[in-house]
Amino acid sequence: MGRVKARKGETSGVRPARAGEGDAVRDLLAEVARDEQDRMQLAASCHLLDSGVDTARFDEPFRLLVFERRRTVLGAVLVQAGSLGSKPGDDLADLKAHQNLYAQQVGMQSKMFARVNAVCAHLAFMAVAPASRGQGIGRHLVRAAADIERQRGRRMLTGYVWDDNLVRMYERWGFIVSPPETAAFFLREKVGNLYAPSAAALSLTEGSRLIVLPLVPDVRAHDIGTADQPFPAVVGVEEPFVPAHLDMPQELSELKERIEAFAQQQMTLYGPERARAMFDAFLGQTGN
């Protein structure tokens, strides 16, 4: 593989980037910045690095790692907080004519992805110097980033790729790869002793593919969809069921509790069949 061992007294391997290395990191990662937004994001990250900001104290992941050999930076990776589902998916477009329903679905999707992002880290940029490719440097960088985020309690490492060669590379490294332009996430929520899965689709930039590296054993990929449009769904979040997306007014919530308590009382007094018949009759009257 053309690997080069470090000389005595020299470092070789992955380490956090240091203040003063912003230009070297930016030069390495510039080729994978696809647009002006990417370039601004990269410039801001390198500026924080050169300003001596201790990003390790941030609550959200923000990591710049480099691979150094013979005192030369040969590769770099930038890992940030998860940012999946930052805009409504294209699958909701058909609902735009129904504004209330559209707003409800957008809110549900946003809050679901917020819970997914809470356990995700995002591989924003990764690159290796052209003359040093094919030596396993990229894999070392990604593995080191994954180990750090796993220790921080993250359960998935995500990223985006556009090139088929990169797709095959990340698959060899254990990543799950979505088909172009679409992916889905399952959020598995515990309801009593059962699990209730809910799903939301993620619309990707044209030509891009989502990559996901599970960091813990209970993250699973499932092929769902049809033969014409299959895509992997990642099941990686288990938590008590709290219908946070149902932003119910306080007075309506109190009325719901009273109705549920009354229904339970009627079932205790008269049994489930008679109580059901009584409610069916009541609903029939109110419908007239």
C-alpha positions as CSV (number, residue, x, y, z in Angstrom):
1,M,0.0,0.0,0.0
2,G,3.0,2.3,0.0
3,R,2.8,3.1,3.7
4,V,5.6,5.2,5.2
5,K,6.7,4.7,8.8
6,A,7.5,7.7,10.9
7,R,11.2,8.4,11.7
8,K,12.3,8.3,15.3
9,G,11.0,11.3,17.2
10,E,8.4,12.1,14.6
11,T,4.6,11.7,15.0
12,S,2.5,9.7,12.6
13,G,-1.3,9.3,12.9
14,V,-4.5,11.1,13.7
15,R,-4.6,14.0,16.2
16,P,-6.7,17.1,16.8
17,A,-5.8,20.0,14.5
18,R,-3.8,22.7,16.2
19,A,-4.1,26.5,16.2
20,G,-2.1,27.8,13.3
21,E,-3.0,24.9,11.0
22,G,-6.1,26.6,9.5
23,D,-4.5,27.3,6.2
24,A,-3.2,23.8,5.8
25,V,-6.6,22.2,6.7
26,R,-8.5,24.6,4.4
27,D,-6.2,23.8,1.5
28,L,-6.8,20.1,2.0
29,L,-10.6,20.3,2.4
30,A,-11.2,23.1,-0.2
31,E,-11.6,20.5,-3.0
32,V,-14.6,18.9,-1.3
33,A,-16.4,22.1,-0.6
34,R,-19.0,22.0,-3.3
35,D,-20.6,25.5,-3.2
36,E,-20.3,28.9,-1.5
37,Q,-22.1,27.8,1.6
38,D,-19.6,24.9,2.0
39,R,-16.7,27.3,1.5
40,M,-18.0,29.7,4.1
41,Q,-18.6,26.9,6.6
42,L,-15.0,25.6,6.1
43,A,-13.5,29.1,6.4
44,A,-15.4,29.7,9.6
45,S,-14.2,26.4,11.1
46,C,-10.6,27.1,10.2
47,H,-10.9,30.6,11.6
48,L,-12.1,29.2,15.0
49,L,-9.1,26.8,14.8
50,D,-6.6,29.5,14.2
51,S,-8.2,31.7,16.9
52,G,-7.4,29.1,19.5
53,V,-11.0,28.3,20.4
54,D,-11.3,25.1,22.4
55,T,-14.1,23.4,20.5
56,A,-13.9,20.4,22.7
57,R,-16.0,22.3,25.3
58,F,-18.9,22.8,22.9
59,D,-22.0,20.7,23.6
60,E,-22.5,19.9,20.0
61,P,-19.8,18.0,18.1
62,F,-17.3,20.2,16.3
63,R,-14.0,18.4,15.5
64,L,-11.2,19.1,13.2
65,L,-8.8,16.1,13.0
66,V,-5.7,15.7,10.9
67,F,-3.4,12.9,9.9
68,E,0.2,13.8,10.3
69,R,3.3,12.0,9.0
70,R,6.8,13.4,9.2
71,R,5.5,16.6,10.5
72,T,3.3,17.1,7.4
73,V,-0.5,17.2,7.5
74,L,-1.6,14.8,4.8
75,G,-5.3,14.5,5.5
76,A,-8.1,16.2,7.5
77,V,-11.7,15.6,8.6
78,L,-14.3,18.0,10.0
79,V,-17.2,16.6,12.1
80,Q,-20.1,18.7,13.2
81,A,-23.5,18.4,14.8
82,G,-26.2,16.4,13.0
83,S,-28.3,18.5,10.6
84,L,-30.7,16.1,9.0
85,G,-34.1,17.2,8.0
86,S,-33.3,20.9,8.1
87,K,-35.9,21.6,5.4
88,P,-39.3,19.8,4.7
89,G,-39.0,16.8,2.5
90,D,-40.3,16.8,-1.0
91,D,-42.8,14.0,0.0
92,L,-44.8,16.7,1.8
93,A,-45.2,18.9,-1.3
94,D,-48.6,17.4,-2.2
95,L,-49.9,18.7,1.1
96,K,-49.2,22.3,0.5
97,A,-52.7,23.0,-0.7
98,H,-53.9,22.0,2.8
99,Q,-52.0,24.4,5.0
100,N,-53.1,23.1,8.4
101,L,-52.2,19.5,7.5
102,Y,-49.0,20.6,5.9
103,A,-47.9,22.6,9.0
104,Q,-48.7,19.7,11.2
105,Q,-46.7,17.3,9.1
106,V,-43.7,19.7,8.8
107,G,-43.8,20.1,12.6
108,M,-43.8,16.4,13.2
109,Q,-41.0,15.8,10.8
110,S,-38.9,18.6,12.3
111,K,-39.3,17.4,15.8
112,M,-38.6,13.8,14.8
113,F,-35.3,14.8,13.1
114,A,-34.4,17.0,16.1
115,R,-34.4,13.8,18.2
116,V,-32.4,11.9,15.5
117,N,-29.9,14.7,15.2
118,A,-29.4,14.7,19.0
119,V,-27.7,11.3,18.6
120,C,-26.0,12.0,15.3
121,A,-22.7,13.5,14.3
122,H,-22.1,14.7,10.7
123,L,-19.0,14.1,8.6
124,A,-19.0,17.5,6.9
125,F,-15.6,17.3,5.0
126,M,-12.9,14.7,4.6
127,A,-9.9,14.8,2.2
128,V,-6.4,13.4,1.8
129,A,-3.6,15.0,-0.1
130,P,-3.5,13.6,-3.7
131,A,0.0,12.2,-3.4
132,S,-0.9,10.3,-0.2
133,R,-4.1,8.6,-1.4
134,G,-4.5,4.9,-1.3
135,Q,-2.5,4.5,1.9
136,G,-5.4,4.1,4.3
137,I,-5.2,7.7,5.7
138,G,-8.9,8.5,5.0
139,R,-10.0,5.4,6.8
140,H,-7.8,6.3,9.8
141,L,-9.4,9.7,10.0
142,V,-13.0,8.4,9.8
143,R,-12.3,5.7,12.3
144,A,-10.8,8.2,14.7
145,A,-13.8,10.6,14.3
146,A,-16.2,7.7,14.8
147,D,-14.4,6.6,18.0
148,I,-14.6,10.1,19.4
149,E,-18.3,10.6,18.7
150,R,-19.1,7.1,20.0
151,Q,-17.4,8.0,23.3
152,R,-19.5,11.2,23.4
153,G,-22.7,9.1,23.2
154,R,-23.4,9.6,19.5
155,R,-25.1,6.6,17.7
156,M,-24.6,7.5,14.1
157,L,-22.1,9.3,11.9
158,T,-23.7,10.7,8.7
159,G,-22.4,12.3,5.6
160,Y,-23.2,13.1,1.9
161,V,-21.3,11.8,-1.2
162,W,-21.8,12.5,-4.9
163,D,-19.2,10.3,-6.5
164,D,-19.7,6.6,-7.1
165,N,-16.1,5.8,-6.3
166,L,-16.6,7.4,-2.9
167,V,-19.8,5.5,-2.4
168,R,-17.9,2.2,-2.9
169,M,-15.1,3.4,-0.5
170,Y,-17.5,4.3,2.3
171,E,-19.4,1.0,1.8
172,R,-16.1,-0.8,2.4
173,W,-15.7,1.1,5.6
174,G,-19.1,-0.1,6.9
175,F,-21.3,2.8,5.9
176,I,-24.9,2.3,4.9
177,V,-25.5,4.2,1.6
178,S,-28.9,5.4,0.4
179,P,-29.9,5.5,-3.3
180,P,-29.5,9.0,-4.9
181,E,-31.8,11.8,-3.8
182,T,-33.9,10.0,-1.2
183,A,-33.5,8.4,2.2
184,A,-35.6,7.7,5.3
185,F,-35.1,7.5,9.0
186,F,-37.1,5.4,11.4
187,L,-37.5,6.6,15.0
188,R,-38.3,3.7,17.2
189,E,-40.2,4.9,20.3
190,K,-41.1,2.7,23.3
191,V,-44.8,2.7,24.1
192,G,-45.2,0.5,27.2
193,N,-43.5,-2.8,26.3
194,L,-44.0,-2.3,22.6
195,Y,-42.0,-0.2,20.0
196,A,-43.9,2.1,17.7
197,P,-41.8,3.1,14.7
198,S,-42.5,6.4,12.9
199,A,-40.6,7.4,9.7
200,A,-39.8,10.6,7.9
201,A,-38.2,10.9,4.4
202,L,-35.2,13.0,3.8
203,S,-34.9,14.9,0.5
204,L,-31.3,15.1,-0.7
205,T,-29.5,17.5,-3.0
206,E,-29.8,16.3,-6.6
207,G,-27.2,13.6,-7.3
208,S,-26.2,13.2,-3.7
209,R,-26.4,10.1,-1.5
210,L,-26.6,9.8,2.3
211,I,-24.1,7.7,4.1
212,V,-24.6,6.4,7.7
213,L,-22.1,4.7,9.9
214,P,-23.8,3.0,12.9
215,L,-21.7,3.6,16.0
216,V,-23.6,1.3,18.4
217,P,-25.0,-2.2,17.8
218,D,-28.7,-1.3,18.1
219,V,-28.6,0.9,15.0
220,R,-30.0,-1.2,12.1
221,A,-30.6,-0.7,8.4
222,H,-33.8,-2.1,6.8
223,D,-34.5,-2.1,3.1
224,I,-38.0,-0.6,2.6
225,G,-39.9,0.7,-0.3
226,T,-40.5,-0.9,-3.6
227,A,-38.3,-2.6,-6.2
228,D,-38.4,0.6,-8.2
229,Q,-37.6,2.9,-5.3
230,P,-35.9,1.0,-2.4
231,F,-34.1,3.0,0.3
232,P,-32.6,2.1,3.7
233,A,-34.3,3.3,6.9
234,V,-32.1,3.6,9.9
235,V,-33.5,2.6,13.3
236,G,-31.3,4.2,15.9
237,V,-33.3,6.0,18.5
238,E,-35.3,4.4,21.3
239,E,-37.0,6.6,23.9
240,P,-40.3,6.8,25.9
241,F,-43.1,7.9,23.7
242,V,-44.0,11.5,24.2
243,P,-46.3,13.0,21.5
244,A,-44.4,16.3,21.6
245,H,-45.6,17.0,18.0
246,L,-49.1,17.3,19.3
247,D,-48.9,20.9,20.5
248,M,-52.3,20.7,22.3
249,P,-53.7,23.8,24.0
250,Q,-53.9,23.5,27.8
251,E,-57.7,23.6,28.0
252,L,-58.0,20.9,25.3
253,S,-55.5,18.8,27.1
254,E,-57.5,19.0,30.3
255,L,-60.7,18.2,28.5
256,K,-59.1,15.1,26.9
257,E,-58.0,13.9,30.4
258,R,-61.5,14.4,31.8
259,I,-63.0,12.5,28.9
260,E,-60.5,9.6,29.3
261,A,-61.2,9.5,33.1
262,F,-65.0,9.4,32.5
263,A,-64.6,6.7,29.9
264,Q,-62.6,4.6,32.3
265,Q,-65.2,5.1,35.0
266,Q,-68.0,4.0,32.7
267,M,-66.1,0.9,31.6
268,T,-65.5,0.0,35.3
269,L,-69.2,0.4,36.2
270,Y,-70.9,-1.1,33.1
271,G,-68.2,-3.1,31.3
272,P,-66.5,-2.3,28.0
273,E,-69.4,-3.5,25.7
274,R,-72.2,-1.4,27.3
275,A,-69.8,1.6,27.8
276,R,-69.0,1.4,24.1
277,A,-72.7,1.2,23.1
278,M,-73.4,4.3,25.3
279,F,-70.6,6.3,23.6
280,D,-71.7,5.2,20.1
281,A,-75.3,6.3,20.9
282,F,-73.9,9.7,22.2
283,L,-71.8,10.2,19.2
284,G,-74.8,9.4,17.0
285,Q,-76.9,12.0,18.7
286,T,-74.2,14.7,18.4
287,G,-73.8,13.9,14.7
288,N,-77.5,14.8,14.0
